[in-house]
Amino acid sequence: MSKTAKLLALFISVAFICTGNAYAEKKLTIQGSDTLLEMVTAEAATYMKSNPDAIIQVTGGGSGTGIAAIINGSTDMANASRPMKKKERKKIAKSGGKVFEVAVALDGISLYMHKDNPVNNLTMDQLKLIYTGKVNNWKEVGGRDAKIIRYSRENSSGTYAFFKKHVLKKENYATDCQNMPGTASVVNAVSKDPNSIGYGGLSYAEGIKVAKVNGIVPSPETVSDGSYPVSRSLYQYTIGKPKGLAKDFIQYELSHDGQKLAVSAGYVPLPESARKKSLSSL
């Protein structure tokens, strides 16, 4: 089943549970990271099946959008694929709030290429040169003589921000970089263009080739041990310590069952020490 079809099935499942539960007493809204969308949607659907008095609504829009939503009070919890920025924390502090951050899974930002692209490995330096527009032809990195077509995420995306900070070293993206509204859109574009390159979460890497970075393949093992150069934690944020349904749902995500569900959705579970640390913070 394709990534889009899987997401559609999950959304239908969540919608069915919500509409069929007319007498629900508890409600939780979660907004933000496109990277986390499938995992949290799947976990919410499973949680609601076991807790019929709960309604959990999960939407995307990007990490920045989710964080902005908890700041303005339009959502209860934000999914984020990058740490909250200082300026975002300051906004919350100015209003008298306190940021609560919890890691719920790991991810490796994967480099997507068309299946027919002969390039199998790129260094971190080469990635920076490609995405800042200093390298524009595949032959410059061992490929065929063809213009590199760059795809990226939109600037409200946590993945966009993380990639800019850790790969581009805060330099600007090339002006011809095409920003896509979601990771699935990046994958779809790359799958149709032999000369393209894109990036996104490990769980979305279907129907395309994933390049090695510095000779290392992104995998649950290399992400978990940190040897993959573009590994990261995935977070959830609330203002103040979560209570009630929010706390209970995060505890479920961090349970062994919740982490197994994350794995089945294509994500990397937290190492046991990190899982226990996240649980103890609640």
Secondary structure, DSSP 8 states (H G I E B T S, - for coil): --HHHHHHHHHHHHHHHHHH-TT--EEEEEEE-HHHHHHHHHHHHHHHHH-TTEEEEEEEE-HHHHHHHHHHTS-SEEEESS---HHHHHHHHHTT--EEEEEEEEEE-EEEE-TT----EE-HHHHHHHHTTS--BGGGGTS-S-B-EEEEE-TT-HHHHHHHHHTSTT----TT-EEESSHHHHHHHHHH-TTEEEEE-GGG--SSEEEEETTB---HHHHHTT-STTEEEEEEEEESS--HHHHHHHHHHHSHHHHHHHHHTT-B---HHHHHHHHHT-
